[in-house]
Each structure stands twice: as structure tokens, then as C-alpha cells.
Amino acid sequence: MTPEELLQNYLGGATKLQNCVQQVPAATWQEHPIAATWSIAQVVCHLADFEVIFANRIKQVLAEDNPPLPGADENRFAARLKYSDRDVAAELQLIVLQRQQIARILSAVDLEDYQRTGVHSEAGPVTLETLLEKAISHLQHHLTFIEQKVQAIQTAS
């Protein structure tokens, strides 16, 4: 994919997420329409937390030479960061704003900057391009789960 296509997919993911979540009433966001899975609210909070991590990694790779990029445990985040108490609309807004900021930054970098690297604590060397691809696929992966929950909520009502 070209950098322009990557940025388009990156920004589009946030819009798709926001539109999907808003298909059902906010009162249903904390429900568990599919047993033994996270609620829509929990998934959105997870995405918001990791969106900041991806953004920071992207900035580090642009600003530093081969920076260390520590891993993060999603289950520890979920257990300690009060997903059930957070404002889902604000978390969605954070995702959109974070992606807009990163897209503005990336739209101004040189093509060769996409090959700059950082060293992830678990995955080893990763390029800026790979980080951006991972951010895109991470949101898309979880958007699929939210779409299933939305469908289950709509079917039940």
C-alpha cells in the first residue's frame, strides 16, 4: 500500500468504529450480548488505550533512532483501567483525534521515513510502515467483534 492509502485506511478505521458503535443506543454499550466476551464499551476502551500506544510508538520511531518499543498486556490494562467506568463517547473521540493527529504528522514525512525502525520488546525490529499497518489491522480486528455485538443487540430488540 502507498503511504496515502495507509493514511486513508488509518483515518477511515476511526470513522467506521464510531459509526458502528453509534448504531445502537448508548445504554447498550455496557451489555454483553455475546456471552464470555467484552462489551462494546470494553472493546472501545481497549482500542483507545492501545491507540495511544501505537501513536507513541509511531512518534518515537520518527523522532529517535531505533527506539525501544515496550510491549503492553491488554489483559492488565483491562483489569486495572476501569473500562466499565469510562465514557465511551469520549473514548471514541480520543481515537478519532489521535488518528487525525498522527495522520497530519505522517502526511508531512518523507517516503523513506516509513522505513525507519524501532525495536519492539517482543517482535524485534519494526518499521514505521509496519506500525501503521498494525494499528490499522488492530482496530479492524476489534471492529469485527463490535459489529457482531451490534448485530446481536439489534436482533434482540
MARVEXTI-322177 format. One line per 4 residues: number of its first residue (from 1); their letters; for each residue x, y, z of C-alpha. Coordinates in Angstrom, 3 decimals. Each point is the difference from the previous one (the first is absolute). Layout:
BEGIN
NUM> A> X/Y/Z  ...
REM end
This chain:
BEGIN
1> MTPE> 0.000/0.000/0.000  1.157/3.526/-0.677  0.398/2.416/2.923  -3.115/1.827/-1.195
5> ELLQ> -2.015/-3.231/0.025  1.331/-0.875/3.450  -1.049/3.395/1.352  -3.419/-0.283/-1.626
9> NYLG> -0.543/-3.432/1.607  1.360/1.255/3.307  -2.399/2.953/0.133  -2.888/-1.999/-1.437
13> GATK> 0.250/-2.579/2.775  -0.836/2.556/2.664  -3.036/1.176/-1.945  -1.210/-3.572/-0.554
17> LQNC> 0.374/-0.726/3.703  -1.912/3.087/1.039  -2.804/-0.667/-2.492  -0.280/-3.637/1.045
21> VQQV> -0.223/0.703/3.732  -2.587/2.721/-0.559  -2.361/-2.469/-1.720  -1.237/-1.115/3.413
25> PAAT> -1.137/2.064/3.000  2.662/1.060/2.485  -1.950/-1.859/2.680  1.003/-3.286/-1.681
29> WQEH> 3.746/0.683/-0.172  0.657/-1.636/3.384  -2.048/-3.116/-0.827  1.498/-3.370/-0.888
33> PIAA> -2.216/-1.138/-2.893  2.461/-2.789/-0.779  0.812/-2.076/3.079  3.581/-0.106/1.310
37> TWSI> 1.153/2.950/-2.115  0.710/3.625/0.722  -2.774/2.567/-0.313  0.101/2.689/-2.685
41> AQVV> 1.192/2.418/2.696  2.863/-2.268/1.005  1.134/-0.461/-3.598  -0.124/3.740/-0.651
45> CHLA> 2.019/0.721/3.157  2.552/-2.621/-1.016  0.285/1.601/-3.427  0.374/3.474/1.502
49> DFEV> 2.777/-1.172/2.325  1.908/-1.747/-2.750  -0.564/2.817/-2.484  2.096/2.196/2.274
53> IFAN> 2.672/-2.701/0.163  0.122/-0.328/-3.793  0.150/3.790/-0.359  2.861/0.235/2.470
57> RIKQ> 1.917/-2.769/-1.779  -0.471/1.764/-3.345  1.273/3.266/1.469  2.967/-1.715/1.625
61> VLAE> 1.029/-1.701/-3.251  -0.208/3.338/-1.819  1.857/1.975/2.658  2.607/-2.456/1.294
65> DNPP> 2.488/-2.436/-1.496  -1.090/-3.608/0.621  -1.925/0.784/3.184  -1.074/-2.801/2.329
69> LPGA> -3.738/-0.679/-0.310  -1.272/-1.832/3.073  -2.832/-2.490/-0.344  -3.274/0.427/1.872
73> DENR> -2.306/-2.585/1.551  -3.606/0.632/-0.993  -1.343/-2.114/2.851  1.851/2.046/2.609
77> FAAR> -1.302/3.193/-1.572  -3.558/-1.346/0.054  0.326/-1.156/3.616  1.450/3.239/1.356
81> LKYS> -1.343/2.850/-2.133  -3.699/-0.115/0.946  -1.465/-0.645/-3.442  -3.510/-0.239/1.426
85> DRDV> 0.251/3.490/1.557  1.242/1.915/-3.038  -1.911/2.273/-2.378  -0.246/-1.954/-3.257
89> AAEL> -0.862/3.077/-2.085  3.119/1.749/1.312  2.112/-3.098/-0.715  -1.308/-0.047/-3.578
93> QLIV> 0.833/3.670/-0.353  3.520/-0.659/1.302  0.518/-2.679/-2.659  -1.168/2.334/-2.769
97> LQRQ> 2.126/2.908/1.231  3.064/-2.190/0.546  -0.240/-1.372/-3.524  -0.501/3.467/-1.456
101> QIAR> 3.121/1.249/1.782  2.146/-2.923/-1.154  -1.321/0.307/-3.557  0.973/3.694/-0.055
105> ILSA> 3.485/-0.873/1.223  0.420/-2.840/-2.480  -1.291/2.044/-2.928  3.026/2.271/0.454
109> VDLE> 2.743/-2.663/0.194  2.211/-1.200/-2.836  -0.642/-3.349/-1.668  3.241/-1.441/1.399
113> DYQR> -1.178/0.789/3.536  -2.468/-2.881/-0.333  3.023/-2.328/0.152  1.336/1.428/3.286
117> TGVH> 0.043/-2.651/2.707  -0.569/-0.532/3.674  0.684/-3.131/2.018  -3.086/-1.573/1.519
121> SEAG> 0.650/-1.959/3.189  -1.841/-3.052/-1.346  -0.024/0.334/-3.805  3.499/1.392/-0.529
125> PVTL> 0.713/2.639/-2.669  -3.096/1.598/-1.534  -0.281/2.738/-2.586  -2.248/3.021/0.172
129> ETLL> -1.939/-1.476/-2.913  -0.521/-3.229/1.958  -1.140/1.918/3.092  -2.564/1.846/-2.066
133> EKAI> -1.203/-3.259/-1.565  -0.280/-1.573/3.453  -2.020/2.953/1.303  -2.361/-0.331/-2.967
137> SHLQ> -0.416/-3.762/0.398  -0.370/0.216/3.791  -2.999/2.299/-0.242  -1.498/-2.004/-2.870
141> HHLT> 0.427/-3.240/1.963  -1.956/1.418/2.938  -2.526/1.762/-2.223  -1.087/-3.442/-1.190
145> FIEQ> -0.842/-0.930/3.596  -1.913/3.231/0.540  -1.973/-0.617/-3.214  -0.993/-3.424/1.369
149> KVQA> -1.131/1.568/3.271  -1.978/2.703/-1.808  -1.717/-2.666/-2.099  -0.825/-2.031/3.131
153> IQTA> -1.442/3.089/1.727  -2.069/0.941/-3.043  -1.273/-3.570/-0.386  -1.036/-0.173/3.678
157> S> -1.993/3.234/-0.129
REM end
